[in-house]
Amino acid sequence: MWGCDLKFDFPVIKLLDYQKVSSRPAAWNNNPFAVIIQAHLLVIENRKDLESLFEKKFELVKQLYTAGYNRQDILALFRFIDWLISLPGSYEKLFWDNLEKYEKERKMPYVTSVERIGVEKGIQKGMQQGMQQGMQQGTQKALIRMLEKKFGSVPNDIKSSLQQADEEQLLSWVEQTLTATTIGDVFGN
């Protein structure tokens, strides 16, 4: 309006434009984005060749130790690389074994086996808790359906009690539902 113009220009950058630059470790000096670009390029170039992806990931992580980064930066970049370049079980175990051996040789245990084991235990514990919650929710739904089939609609206060109950209590109510003549008999009312 009245000859005014508002214009934005943004430079366009493609990761593939950095293939030659990012492959040189010298380009990494104090530039964590070069490492991130390198990790992305490795995934793009090797996504169909697991053996090559494993080897390149390990070489990339080894270069973190020699590029002059401090421990905190190495850990942050490592976590990103490990998230981005995920390997199947056998390769993942081999990667961790090789990394542990490499760290011992260099006497630089940044990503310790204790951290790795802690992460694995955390994942296992989370899976167990998720399975337990899923089973409990399944029991709650099954009990509500049983009560509805046998006694009609289930009051909200009973549904609320079901959500607060533990697995043992839910199973007790399931058993009581089989022989009860009223919904109150199930819950001791």
CNS distance restraints for C-alpha pairs under 8 A (distance, minus, plus):
assign (resid   1 and name CA) (resid   5 and name CA) 7.71 0.50 0.50
assign (resid  13 and name CA) (resid  17 and name CA) 7.32 0.50 0.50
assign (resid  14 and name CA) (resid  18 and name CA) 7.53 0.50 0.50
assign (resid  15 and name CA) (resid  19 and name CA) 7.30 0.50 0.50
assign (resid  15 and name CA) (resid  37 and name CA) 6.66 0.50 0.50
assign (resid  15 and name CA) (resid  40 and name CA) 7.84 0.50 0.50
assign (resid  15 and name CA) (resid  41 and name CA) 7.11 0.50 0.50
assign (resid  16 and name CA) (resid  41 and name CA) 7.15 0.50 0.50
assign (resid  18 and name CA) (resid  22 and name CA) 5.68 0.50 0.50
assign (resid  18 and name CA) (resid  37 and name CA) 7.53 0.50 0.50
assign (resid  19 and name CA) (resid  23 and name CA) 6.32 0.50 0.50
assign (resid  19 and name CA) (resid  38 and name CA) 7.69 0.50 0.50
assign (resid  19 and name CA) (resid  41 and name CA) 7.03 0.50 0.50
assign (resid  20 and name CA) (resid  24 and name CA) 7.38 0.50 0.50
assign (resid  21 and name CA) (resid  27 and name CA) 6.74 0.50 0.50
assign (resid  22 and name CA) (resid  27 and name CA) 6.33 0.50 0.50
assign (resid  22 and name CA) (resid  28 and name CA) 7.60 0.50 0.50
assign (resid  22 and name CA) (resid  34 and name CA) 5.87 0.50 0.50
assign (resid  22 and name CA) (resid  35 and name CA) 7.42 0.50 0.50
assign (resid  22 and name CA) (resid  37 and name CA) 6.86 0.50 0.50
assign (resid  22 and name CA) (resid  38 and name CA) 5.52 0.50 0.50
assign (resid  23 and name CA) (resid  27 and name CA) 7.93 0.50 0.50
assign (resid  23 and name CA) (resid  38 and name CA) 6.76 0.50 0.50
assign (resid  24 and name CA) (resid  28 and name CA) 7.50 0.50 0.50
assign (resid  25 and name CA) (resid  29 and name CA) 7.57 0.50 0.50
assign (resid  25 and name CA) (resid  63 and name CA) 7.36 0.50 0.50
assign (resid  25 and name CA) (resid  67 and name CA) 7.16 0.50 0.50
assign (resid  26 and name CA) (resid  67 and name CA) 7.91 0.50 0.50
assign (resid  27 and name CA) (resid  31 and name CA) 7.41 0.50 0.50
assign (resid  27 and name CA) (resid  34 and name CA) 6.83 0.50 0.50
assign (resid  28 and name CA) (resid  32 and name CA) 6.71 0.50 0.50
assign (resid  28 and name CA) (resid  34 and name CA) 5.61 0.50 0.50
assign (resid  28 and name CA) (resid  35 and name CA) 6.43 0.50 0.50
assign (resid  28 and name CA) (resid  67 and name CA) 6.61 0.50 0.50
assign (resid  29 and name CA) (resid  67 and name CA) 6.18 0.50 0.50
assign (resid  29 and name CA) (resid  68 and name CA) 7.01 0.50 0.50
assign (resid  30 and name CA) (resid  68 and name CA) 7.60 0.50 0.50
assign (resid  30 and name CA) (resid  69 and name CA) 7.23 0.50 0.50
assign (resid  31 and name CA) (resid  35 and name CA) 7.28 0.50 0.50
assign (resid  32 and name CA) (resid  36 and name CA) 6.49 0.50 0.50
assign (resid  32 and name CA) (resid  77 and name CA) 7.41 0.50 0.50
assign (resid  33 and name CA) (resid  37 and name CA) 6.10 0.50 0.50
assign (resid  34 and name CA) (resid  38 and name CA) 6.09 0.50 0.50
assign (resid  35 and name CA) (resid  39 and name CA) 6.19 0.50 0.50
assign (resid  35 and name CA) (resid  77 and name CA) 7.67 0.50 0.50
assign (resid  36 and name CA) (resid  40 and name CA) 6.31 0.50 0.50
assign (resid  36 and name CA) (resid  77 and name CA) 7.66 0.50 0.50
assign (resid  36 and name CA) (resid  80 and name CA) 7.87 0.50 0.50
assign (resid  36 and name CA) (resid  81 and name CA) 7.44 0.50 0.50
assign (resid  37 and name CA) (resid  41 and name CA) 6.15 0.50 0.50
assign (resid  38 and name CA) (resid  42 and name CA) 6.17 0.50 0.50
assign (resid  39 and name CA) (resid  43 and name CA) 6.48 0.50 0.50
assign (resid  39 and name CA) (resid  57 and name CA) 7.70 0.50 0.50
assign (resid  39 and name CA) (resid  60 and name CA) 7.55 0.50 0.50
assign (resid  39 and name CA) (resid  81 and name CA) 6.28 0.50 0.50
assign (resid  39 and name CA) (resid  84 and name CA) 7.43 0.50 0.50
assign (resid  39 and name CA) (resid  85 and name CA) 7.48 0.50 0.50
assign (resid  40 and name CA) (resid  44 and name CA) 6.34 0.50 0.50
assign (resid  40 and name CA) (resid  84 and name CA) 7.53 0.50 0.50
assign (resid  41 and name CA) (resid  45 and name CA) 5.99 0.50 0.50
assign (resid  42 and name CA) (resid  46 and name CA) 5.80 0.50 0.50
assign (resid  42 and name CA) (resid  47 and name CA) 7.74 0.50 0.50
assign (resid  42 and name CA) (resid  53 and name CA) 7.01 0.50 0.50
assign (resid  42 and name CA) (resid  56 and name CA) 7.00 0.50 0.50
assign (resid  42 and name CA) (resid  57 and name CA) 7.69 0.50 0.50
assign (resid  43 and name CA) (resid  47 and name CA) 5.17 0.50 0.50
assign (resid  43 and name CA) (resid  53 and name CA) 7.12 0.50 0.50
assign (resid  43 and name CA) (resid  84 and name CA) 7.87 0.50 0.50
assign (resid  43 and name CA) (resid  85 and name CA) 6.55 0.50 0.50
assign (resid  46 and name CA) (resid  50 and name CA) 7.16 0.50 0.50
assign (resid  46 and name CA) (resid  52 and name CA) 6.34 0.50 0.50
assign (resid  46 and name CA) (resid  53 and name CA) 5.34 0.50 0.50
assign (resid  47 and name CA) (resid  53 and name CA) 6.74 0.50 0.50
assign (resid  49 and name CA) (resid  53 and name CA) 6.13 0.50 0.50
assign (resid  50 and name CA) (resid  54 and name CA) 5.95 0.50 0.50
assign (resid  50 and name CA) (resid  87 and name CA) 7.55 0.50 0.50
assign (resid  51 and name CA) (resid  55 and name CA) 6.32 0.50 0.50
assign (resid  52 and name CA) (resid  56 and name CA) 6.02 0.50 0.50
assign (resid  53 and name CA) (resid  57 and name CA) 5.94 0.50 0.50
assign (resid  53 and name CA) (resid  85 and name CA) 7.89 0.50 0.50
assign (resid  54 and name CA) (resid  58 and name CA) 6.24 0.50 0.50
assign (resid  54 and name CA) (resid  87 and name CA) 7.10 0.50 0.50
assign (resid  54 and name CA) (resid  91 and name CA) 6.67 0.50 0.50
assign (resid  54 and name CA) (resid  95 and name CA) 7.15 0.50 0.50
assign (resid  55 and name CA) (resid  59 and name CA) 6.21 0.50 0.50
assign (resid  56 and name CA) (resid  60 and name CA) 5.98 0.50 0.50
assign (resid  57 and name CA) (resid  61 and name CA) 6.20 0.50 0.50
assign (resid  57 and name CA) (resid  81 and name CA) 7.78 0.50 0.50
assign (resid  57 and name CA) (resid  85 and name CA) 7.07 0.50 0.50
assign (resid  58 and name CA) (resid  62 and name CA) 6.13 0.50 0.50
assign (resid  58 and name CA) (resid  95 and name CA) 6.75 0.50 0.50
assign (resid  58 and name CA) (resid  99 and name CA) 7.45 0.50 0.50
assign (resid  59 and name CA) (resid  63 and name CA) 6.20 0.50 0.50
assign (resid  60 and name CA) (resid  64 and name CA) 6.72 0.50 0.50
assign (resid  61 and name CA) (resid  65 and name CA) 7.27 0.50 0.50
assign (resid  61 and name CA) (resid  78 and name CA) 6.69 0.50 0.50
assign (resid  61 and name CA) (resid  81 and name CA) 7.87 0.50 0.50
assign (resid  62 and name CA) (resid  66 and name CA) 7.15 0.50 0.50
assign (resid  62 and name CA) (resid 102 and name CA) 8.00 0.50 0.50
assign (resid  63 and name CA) (resid  67 and name CA) 6.00 0.50 0.50
assign (resid  64 and name CA) (resid  68 and name CA) 7.49 0.50 0.50
assign (resid  64 and name CA) (resid  69 and name CA) 6.80 0.50 0.50
assign (resid  64 and name CA) (resid  74 and name CA) 6.12 0.50 0.50
assign (resid  65 and name CA) (resid  69 and name CA) 6.93 0.50 0.50
assign (resid  65 and name CA) (resid  74 and name CA) 7.15 0.50 0.50
assign (resid  69 and name CA) (resid  73 and name CA) 5.88 0.50 0.50
assign (resid  69 and name CA) (resid  74 and name CA) 6.06 0.50 0.50
assign (resid  70 and name CA) (resid  74 and name CA) 6.20 0.50 0.50
assign (resid  71 and name CA) (resid  75 and name CA) 6.19 0.50 0.50
assign (resid  71 and name CA) (resid 110 and name CA) 6.45 0.50 0.50
assign (resid  72 and name CA) (resid  76 and name CA) 6.21 0.50 0.50
assign (resid  73 and name CA) (resid  77 and name CA) 6.03 0.50 0.50
assign (resid  74 and name CA) (resid  78 and name CA) 5.80 0.50 0.50
assign (resid  74 and name CA) (resid 110 and name CA) 7.63 0.50 0.50
assign (resid  75 and name CA) (resid  79 and name CA) 6.08 0.50 0.50
assign (resid  75 and name CA) (resid 110 and name CA) 6.85 0.50 0.50
assign (resid  75 and name CA) (resid 111 and name CA) 6.85 0.50 0.50
assign (resid  76 and name CA) (resid  80 and name CA) 6.47 0.50 0.50
assign (resid  77 and name CA) (resid  81 and name CA) 6.14 0.50 0.50
assign (resid  78 and name CA) (resid  82 and name CA) 5.91 0.50 0.50
assign (resid  79 and name CA) (resid  83 and name CA) 6.07 0.50 0.50
assign (resid  80 and name CA) (resid  84 and name CA) 6.05 0.50 0.50
assign (resid  81 and name CA) (resid  85 and name CA) 5.79 0.50 0.50
assign (resid  82 and name CA) (resid  86 and name CA) 6.00 0.50 0.50
assign (resid  86 and name CA) (resid  92 and name CA) 7.67 0.50 0.50
assign (resid  87 and name CA) (resid  91 and name CA) 5.81 0.50 0.50
assign (resid  87 and name CA) (resid  92 and name CA) 5.26 0.50 0.50
assign (resid  88 and name CA) (resid  92 and name CA) 5.87 0.50 0.50
assign (resid  89 and name CA) (resid  93 and name CA) 6.17 0.50 0.50
assign (resid  90 and name CA) (resid  94 and name CA) 6.27 0.50 0.50
assign (resid  91 and name CA) (resid  95 and name CA) 5.96 0.50 0.50
assign (resid  92 and name CA) (resid  96 and name CA) 6.28 0.50 0.50
assign (resid  93 and name CA) (resid  97 and name CA) 6.16 0.50 0.50
assign (resid  94 and name CA) (resid  98 and name CA) 6.08 0.50 0.50
assign (resid  95 and name CA) (resid  99 and name CA) 6.05 0.50 0.50
assign (resid  96 and name CA) (resid 100 and name CA) 6.02 0.50 0.50
assign (resid  97 and name CA) (resid 101 and name CA) 6.25 0.50 0.50
assign (resid  98 and name CA) (resid 102 and name CA) 6.06 0.50 0.50
assign (resid  99 and name CA) (resid 103 and name CA) 6.06 0.50 0.50
assign (resid 100 and name CA) (resid 104 and name CA) 6.23 0.50 0.50
assign (resid 100 and name CA) (resid 109 and name CA) 7.54 0.50 0.50
assign (resid 100 and name CA) (resid 111 and name CA) 7.95 0.50 0.50
assign (resid 100 and name CA) (resid 112 and name CA) 7.11 0.50 0.50
assign (resid 100 and name CA) (resid 113 and name CA) 6.84 0.50 0.50
assign (resid 101 and name CA) (resid 105 and name CA) 6.26 0.50 0.50
assign (resid 102 and name CA) (resid 106 and name CA) 6.28 0.50 0.50
assign (resid 103 and name CA) (resid 107 and name CA) 5.61 0.50 0.50
assign (resid 103 and name CA) (resid 108 and name CA) 5.01 0.50 0.50
assign (resid 103 and name CA) (resid 109 and name CA) 5.06 0.50 0.50
assign (resid 103 and name CA) (resid 110 and name CA) 7.41 0.50 0.50
assign (resid 104 and name CA) (resid 108 and name CA) 6.54 0.50 0.50
assign (resid 104 and name CA) (resid 109 and name CA) 6.57 0.50 0.50
assign (resid 111 and name CA) (resid 115 and name CA) 6.53 0.50 0.50
assign (resid 111 and name CA) (resid 116 and name CA) 7.27 0.50 0.50
assign (resid 112 and name CA) (resid 116 and name CA) 6.41 0.50 0.50
assign (resid 113 and name CA) (resid 117 and name CA) 5.91 0.50 0.50
assign (resid 114 and name CA) (resid 118 and name CA) 5.94 0.50 0.50
assign (resid 115 and name CA) (resid 119 and name CA) 6.13 0.50 0.50
assign (resid 116 and name CA) (resid 120 and name CA) 6.25 0.50 0.50
assign (resid 117 and name CA) (resid 121 and name CA) 6.05 0.50 0.50
assign (resid 118 and name CA) (resid 122 and name CA) 6.01 0.50 0.50
assign (resid 119 and name CA) (resid 123 and name CA) 6.18 0.50 0.50
assign (resid 120 and name CA) (resid 124 and name CA) 6.23 0.50 0.50
assign (resid 121 and name CA) (resid 125 and name CA) 5.98 0.50 0.50
assign (resid 122 and name CA) (resid 126 and name CA) 6.03 0.50 0.50
assign (resid 123 and name CA) (resid 127 and name CA) 6.16 0.50 0.50
assign (resid 124 and name CA) (resid 128 and name CA) 6.19 0.50 0.50
assign (resid 125 and name CA) (resid 129 and name CA) 6.12 0.50 0.50
assign (resid 126 and name CA) (resid 130 and name CA) 6.01 0.50 0.50
assign (resid 127 and name CA) (resid 131 and name CA) 6.10 0.50 0.50
assign (resid 128 and name CA) (resid 132 and name CA) 6.11 0.50 0.50
assign (resid 129 and name CA) (resid 133 and name CA) 6.07 0.50 0.50
assign (resid 130 and name CA) (resid 134 and name CA) 6.04 0.50 0.50
assign (resid 131 and name CA) (resid 135 and name CA) 6.14 0.50 0.50
assign (resid 132 and name CA) (resid 136 and name CA) 6.17 0.50 0.50
assign (resid 133 and name CA) (resid 137 and name CA) 6.08 0.50 0.50
assign (resid 134 and name CA) (resid 138 and name CA) 6.09 0.50 0.50
assign (resid 135 and name CA) (resid 139 and name CA) 6.20 0.50 0.50
assign (resid 136 and name CA) (resid 140 and name CA) 6.20 0.50 0.50
assign (resid 136 and name CA) (resid 166 and name CA) 7.54 0.50 0.50
assign (resid 136 and name CA) (resid 167 and name CA) 5.80 0.50 0.50
assign (resid 137 and name CA) (resid 141 and name CA) 6.21 0.50 0.50
assign (resid 138 and name CA) (resid 142 and name CA) 6.10 0.50 0.50
assign (resid 139 and name CA) (resid 143 and name CA) 6.04 0.50 0.50
assign (resid 139 and name CA) (resid 167 and name CA) 7.74 0.50 0.50
assign (resid 139 and name CA) (resid 170 and name CA) 6.90 0.50 0.50
assign (resid 139 and name CA) (resid 171 and name CA) 7.61 0.50 0.50
assign (resid 140 and name CA) (resid 144 and name CA) 6.22 0.50 0.50
assign (resid 140 and name CA) (resid 162 and name CA) 6.23 0.50 0.50
assign (resid 140 and name CA) (resid 163 and name CA) 7.08 0.50 0.50
assign (resid 140 and name CA) (resid 170 and name CA) 6.89 0.50 0.50
assign (resid 141 and name CA) (resid 145 and name CA) 6.24 0.50 0.50
assign (resid 142 and name CA) (resid 146 and name CA) 6.16 0.50 0.50
assign (resid 143 and name CA) (resid 147 and name CA) 6.11 0.50 0.50
assign (resid 143 and name CA) (resid 170 and name CA) 7.67 0.50 0.50
assign (resid 143 and name CA) (resid 173 and name CA) 7.75 0.50 0.50
assign (resid 143 and name CA) (resid 174 and name CA) 6.01 0.50 0.50
assign (resid 144 and name CA) (resid 148 and name CA) 6.08 0.50 0.50
assign (resid 144 and name CA) (resid 154 and name CA) 7.15 0.50 0.50
assign (resid 144 and name CA) (resid 159 and name CA) 7.46 0.50 0.50
assign (resid 145 and name CA) (resid 149 and name CA) 6.08 0.50 0.50
assign (resid 146 and name CA) (resid 150 and name CA) 6.12 0.50 0.50
assign (resid 146 and name CA) (resid 177 and name CA) 7.53 0.50 0.50
assign (resid 147 and name CA) (resid 151 and name CA) 5.58 0.50 0.50
assign (resid 147 and name CA) (resid 152 and name CA) 6.91 0.50 0.50
assign (resid 147 and name CA) (resid 153 and name CA) 7.69 0.50 0.50
assign (resid 147 and name CA) (resid 154 and name CA) 6.79 0.50 0.50
assign (resid 147 and name CA) (resid 177 and name CA) 7.05 0.50 0.50
assign (resid 147 and name CA) (resid 183 and name CA) 7.28 0.50 0.50
assign (resid 148 and name CA) (resid 152 and name CA) 4.39 0.50 0.50
assign (resid 148 and name CA) (resid 153 and name CA) 5.19 0.50 0.50
assign (resid 148 and name CA) (resid 154 and name CA) 6.09 0.50 0.50
assign (resid 151 and name CA) (resid 182 and name CA) 6.85 0.50 0.50
assign (resid 151 and name CA) (resid 183 and name CA) 6.41 0.50 0.50
assign (resid 154 and name CA) (resid 158 and name CA) 6.75 0.50 0.50
assign (resid 154 and name CA) (resid 159 and name CA) 6.92 0.50 0.50
assign (resid 155 and name CA) (resid 159 and name CA) 6.53 0.50 0.50
assign (resid 156 and name CA) (resid 160 and name CA) 6.07 0.50 0.50
assign (resid 157 and name CA) (resid 161 and name CA) 6.24 0.50 0.50
assign (resid 158 and name CA) (resid 162 and name CA) 6.23 0.50 0.50
assign (resid 159 and name CA) (resid 163 and name CA) 6.45 0.50 0.50
assign (resid 160 and name CA) (resid 164 and name CA) 6.51 0.50 0.50
assign (resid 161 and name CA) (resid 165 and name CA) 6.19 0.50 0.50
assign (resid 162 and name CA) (resid 170 and name CA) 7.03 0.50 0.50
assign (resid 165 and name CA) (resid 169 and name CA) 5.98 0.50 0.50
assign (resid 165 and name CA) (resid 170 and name CA) 6.35 0.50 0.50
assign (resid 166 and name CA) (resid 170 and name CA) 6.34 0.50 0.50
assign (resid 167 and name CA) (resid 171 and name CA) 6.25 0.50 0.50
assign (resid 168 and name CA) (resid 172 and name CA) 6.31 0.50 0.50
assign (resid 169 and name CA) (resid 173 and name CA) 6.31 0.50 0.50
assign (resid 170 and name CA) (resid 174 and name CA) 6.25 0.50 0.50
assign (resid 171 and name CA) (resid 175 and name CA) 6.36 0.50 0.50
assign (resid 172 and name CA) (resid 176 and name CA) 6.28 0.50 0.50
assign (resid 173 and name CA) (resid 177 and name CA) 6.03 0.50 0.50
assign (resid 173 and name CA) (resid 186 and name CA) 5.98 0.50 0.50
assign (resid 173 and name CA) (resid 187 and name CA) 7.03 0.50 0.50
assign (resid 174 and name CA) (resid 178 and name CA) 6.82 0.50 0.50
assign (resid 175 and name CA) (resid 179 and name CA) 7.45 0.50 0.50
assign (resid 176 and name CA) (resid 180 and name CA) 5.91 0.50 0.50
assign (resid 176 and name CA) (resid 185 and name CA) 7.64 0.50 0.50
assign (resid 176 and name CA) (resid 186 and name CA) 5.24 0.50 0.50
assign (resid 177 and name CA) (resid 183 and name CA) 7.74 0.50 0.50
assign (resid 177 and name CA) (resid 186 and name CA) 5.53 0.50 0.50
assign (resid 180 and name CA) (resid 185 and name CA) 5.47 0.50 0.50
assign (resid 180 and name CA) (resid 186 and name CA) 5.92 0.50 0.50
assign (resid 181 and name CA) (resid 185 and name CA) 6.68 0.50 0.50
assign (resid 182 and name CA) (resid 186 and name CA) 7.11 0.50 0.50
assign (resid 183 and name CA) (resid 187 and name CA) 6.91 0.50 0.50
assign (resid 184 and name CA) (resid 188 and name CA) 5.87 0.50 0.50
assign (resid 184 and name CA) (resid 189 and name CA) 4.58 0.50 0.50
assign (resid 185 and name CA) (resid 189 and name CA) 6.10 0.50 0.50
